[in-house]
Amino acid sequence: MSIEQREARQPWILLAPALTAIVMLLIVPLVFIVVYSFWLKSAAGADTPGFFLDNWQEALTDPFYRDILLNTLKIAAITTLVCALLGYPAAFFIARSQGNKVVLLVLLMLPFWISYIIRTMSWINILGVSGALNSAMIWLGIINEPIQMLYNETTVILGLVHFLLPFMVLNIFVSLDGIDTNLEDAASSLGATRWQGFLQVTLPLSLPGLAAGGLLCFVLSAGTYITPVILGGPRDAMFANLVYEAIIRQLNWPLGSALSLLLLVVLGVLVIIYNRYLGMAQLAKGLG
Amino acid sequence: MDDTKRYERLRERFQNGDISRRRFFGLLGAAGAAYGLQMPFARQALAAGDVSQVRFDGWGGVVSEAFRKHAFDPYTDKTGIKVIDGTFPGGDEYLALVRASQPGEYNIAHLSGVFDYARYHSFDLTSELNLANIPNMANVMPALMNAFKSITPDSLSAAPYDYGTTGLAYNRKFISDEEMKEKGAKILIDEKHKGKIGGWSDWRTRMWYAALQTGQDPNNIEDVEAAWDAVRKHRDLALKYWASGAELMSLLAEEEIHVTEGWSGRIFALQEQGHDIGYYDPPNGFGWQECLFVLKGSPMAACEELLNFMLDKDTSIAVAEGQSYPPALDPTKVDLGDKIPKLPAFDATGTLSGLTFANPAYWNGNEADWSKEFGRVQRGY
């Protein structure tokens, strides 16, 4: 074997473990799901192999699925917006703090050491009828009777913001930390106020981080399942809950596969649009 | 020749220069891959031989605690076989897991309802118990055994273990016993309690109670649309559908909800904890019997030994007192002590004639349509 041939093979050899993992753990299961989506669940409960478009027809034409999908995208959009509004000042503060940046970043990461489910359930102890907030307000004489705050769409969004805010802050922080502060000084020396300097220099330069954080928050919240189960009321459901119900409750794996692929395609299109205009490099920085 | 010997020979050939380093490591890698691939299948093969552990899946919370403390730990001390206990929030979730698993991966499940037994049988998941290895089965109420035999007449795949009801649980601070008895199942669709009503997110329970609310026989609902309307009304008045026994207990104890249907044992556990929660079984309330179901592909001898141990009088009574559900033991044959006769749903006659059970053929026949429809109704349709 010539040196050129060996050099050409080397990257593939190095990539082989990662490629094997991706193929076996991602591509192969995905192919199974695609195949499953064309099967049918028979009346007896067993799956009927074949090539049927019934599940796709139902998933794409039934207004029930369309409405829940739109509601899911709405909740994801609101969550992303709230995360951006809350996350930007926090990231700005960390990026511009002197000396204690590492401590602040560690504090930001601390919630990840606790299970997401436990963190979500903690809101029951805070917002519940006999929770901390109601107890405090009654004790202070602000209210006489506890207020019903839990189990609605607002608490679902609250739980999602709680979960996703660190992702947003980290992405914006990475972007802000990479901006040369001399640019803001230069803007000031040219007569810009601090606010103008922020609006015309810092904010535009940090937009890739904001967009990366936004994409992460949106995709993760749109695919969430457990938050509506814990903090939602009877009607509050997101699309992933329908996938769960189809597969687990109704044992209709073919329909569940079609629904999960539909969500995957919708979110995939968003990622493609993001990649087209901003590239994935910023996302990798934020995650790194 | 064992694997160690093979490795030593290979290493010797490498050290002697008979094979290259590349080939040596290549063969080691191939051996590792082959070992990894054969393990899942080897596990099944091993299941037929020596057994060091058995997997048991149940309902979690106080029920699992009672099983662990009074049955599994003493069984392990006696036999040396470990019981790995997992939990599930409902039979549907567990069935999905079992269907996606290899035979032998899951062994024994604490299943609810004869309809579950029928469903598992329809998916070819039943095993055949050797009743000679479970002599304590002789003490089980015939009424409970017959329900399973009607589905698998020639063999049994499960041992009946306990029974209970899904009745109405209410906070006495807000709802009197008189109001509960007067309104019965209709209290769950009473505007007066809007925002303080709960319910299990289980389509069977929702439809069963909808039948009661519309004055129909739960095992023969003739006006299905009226029943769905009752489900919709309950949805609009409810604060929360609970998804597990632990959540049910938390919602009632924290006074988030004032009334819901609930599992008799869990409500008794709440009462024992000092909460002033009432429990009322309305006429035709939802009765169910639970079993220890042995799945196809399990190590049968070890499972039968565990079942026999669990059906032993002392174990059975201790577990029943711990989980607050009456045991399957026939009270006309076995002295069940002082506490069990006080448990909700207890039947002293051993016939269970006072309880209404779900007709497996009727409910399983409607499962596909009703479970799907409930998913829609739940979301506002």
HADDOCK unambig.tbl for C-alpha pairs under 7 A between the chains (distance, minus, plus):
assign (segid A and resid 129 and name CA) (segid B and resid 255 and name CA) 6.92 0.50 0.50
assign (segid A and resid 129 and name CA) (segid B and resid 256 and name CA) 5.86 0.50 0.50
assign (segid A and resid 130 and name CA) (segid B and resid 254 and name CA) 6.18 0.50 0.50
assign (segid A and resid 151 and name CA) (segid B and resid 239 and name CA) 6.80 0.50 0.50
assign (segid A and resid 151 and name CA) (segid B and resid 240 and name CA) 6.63 0.50 0.50
assign (segid A and resid 233 and name CA) (segid B and resid 239 and name CA) 5.97 0.50 0.50
assign (segid A and resid 233 and name CA) (segid B and resid 240 and name CA) 4.96 0.50 0.50
assign (segid A and resid 233 and name CA) (segid B and resid 241 and name CA) 6.99 0.50 0.50
assign (segid A and resid 234 and name CA) (segid B and resid 235 and name CA) 6.31 0.50 0.50
assign (segid A and resid 234 and name CA) (segid B and resid 239 and name CA) 6.87 0.50 0.50
assign (segid A and resid 234 and name CA) (segid B and resid 240 and name CA) 5.39 0.50 0.50
assign (segid A and resid 234 and name CA) (segid B and resid 241 and name CA) 5.57 0.50 0.50
assign (segid A and resid 234 and name CA) (segid B and resid 378 and name CA) 6.22 0.50 0.50
assign (segid A and resid 235 and name CA) (segid B and resid 378 and name CA) 5.75 0.50 0.50
assign (segid A and resid 235 and name CA) (segid B and resid 379 and name CA) 4.36 0.50 0.50
assign (segid A and resid 235 and name CA) (segid B and resid 380 and name CA) 6.03 0.50 0.50
assign (segid A and resid 236 and name CA) (segid B and resid 379 and name CA) 6.86 0.50 0.50
assign (segid A and resid 248 and name CA) (segid B and resid 92 and name CA) 6.07 0.50 0.50
assign (segid A and resid 248 and name CA) (segid B and resid 93 and name CA) 5.11 0.50 0.50
assign (segid A and resid 248 and name CA) (segid B and resid 96 and name CA) 5.44 0.50 0.50
assign (segid A and resid 249 and name CA) (segid B and resid 92 and name CA) 5.16 0.50 0.50
assign (segid A and resid 249 and name CA) (segid B and resid 93 and name CA) 6.29 0.50 0.50
assign (segid A and resid 250 and name CA) (segid B and resid 368 and name CA) 6.60 0.50 0.50
assign (segid A and resid 250 and name CA) (segid B and resid 371 and name CA) 5.98 0.50 0.50
assign (segid A and resid 250 and name CA) (segid B and resid 372 and name CA) 6.50 0.50 0.50
assign (segid A and resid 251 and name CA) (segid B and resid 96 and name CA) 6.45 0.50 0.50
